[in-house]
Amino acid sequence: MLGEALRGQFPALNQEIGGHPLVYLDNGATTLKPDCVIESITSVYARDCANVHRGVHTLSQRATQRQEEARVTAQRFLNAPEARECIFVRGTTEGINLVANTWGRANLGPGDEVLITAMEHHSNIVPWQMVCKATGATLQVADIDDDGALVMDDYRAKLSSKTKMVSAIHVSNALGTVNPVEEMIRLAHDAGALVLLDGAQSAPHQPVDVQALDVDFFVFSGHKVYGPTGVGILYGRESLLDAMPPWEGGGDMIRTVTFEETTYAGLPSKFEAGTPNIAGAIGLGTAMEFLMGLDLAKVAEHEADLLRYATERLDSIDGLRRIGTAEDRAGLVGFVLDWAHPHDVGTILDHEGIAIRAGHHCAQPVMDRFQVPATARASFGVYNTREDIDRLVSALHSVKEIFAP
């Protein structure tokens, strides 16, 4: 069983906020860390504190082995064909920027198009705007409907021989919408386009198989899969990564350097210039092992139950309107209240020991689409329970007593 059975493994939950036991419902922003991840990171600095791929001494060899074992774990986590196709990055944002600035600048030009959706996080909008401006390519946007679901007819209509890349969010961080990525990828490939999936909100909550998806690039962040901040994974097809130029120059991404010319290392080193986040990579490996040990299919079932329960309870509150009502949704609920601004809601809930997110969620075009300045968002993780949702609903009634006329 998940939920209550796991709470003892997360020390951050063992505290009170404002005299109330903490209810943490901000997992879409970042997840809390289990003891095994904390201990893994601590052990790097306590025992194996050395640089990787550079030293012949024991500490360096141990650190290198542990980091490369984490890469193999990422390969298993995503069912990637080869471990060298898994590149350590700072997170989803850097992974998308890496593809945009290497593949994009090398392959896009005037007349070409990049297709995204209207529910994207800023990290999957801004990099493509920048590369389109630099190359003369055009950014196209597929519409979403009033429920927050992708309008597939519009997606099909905007796919053409001009489309060179489809870059789409797998699960919306603002709406909870789960996109029909299998069909999206098939249609994109039929049109001759590549596909990048932003998996920041899918990798923590459901099994991901990049081979079954037939996706070209997939990226996610460590801190959303119960791992540390400042690290993530970019998966790319080996043939594409081999053909892409390096993004950053420096140590460990070279084969030879002279003042006249530099030749570059093979994968994955070509894209990992400089000293990496060694402890972060090792901690991420432990976090992925933790999730795989729980069985991601069971994680998805647990969070689907929480979503059903939360939807039912929240819909019973007069004056509350959910933003994001697509049929296929993941474990988060965004909402607005007729009688209070989301920031006020978040502040008052914090006084009750309940942590949620309030704001535009780095998805301002989504807020514009639904004509709201912001939403309140409760997002679920493996340690959440129905009792957490009951606490949330009770606190929202308290907010109503303060603000409702």
ABEGO torsion letter per residue (X at the ends): XBEAAAAAABAAABBBBGGBBBBBAAAAABBBBBAAAAAAAAAAAAAABBBBGABABAAAAAAAAAAAAAAAAAAAAAGBABAAABBBBAEAAAAAAAAAAAAAAAABBBGBBBBBBAABBAAAAAAAAAAAAAAGBBBBBBBBBAAGBBBAAAAAAABBAABABBBBBABBAAAGBBBBAAAAAAAAAAAGBBBBBBAAAAAAABBBBAAAAGBABBBBBAAAAGBBBGBBBBBBBAAAAAABBBABBEBGABABBBAABBBBBBOAAAABBEBBBAAAAAAAAAAAAAAAAAEAAAAAAAAAAAAAAAAAAAAABBGBBBBGABABBBBBBBBBBAABBAAAAAAAAAAAGBBBBBEAGGBAAAAAAAGBABBBBBBBBAABBAAAAAAAAAAAAAAAAAABX
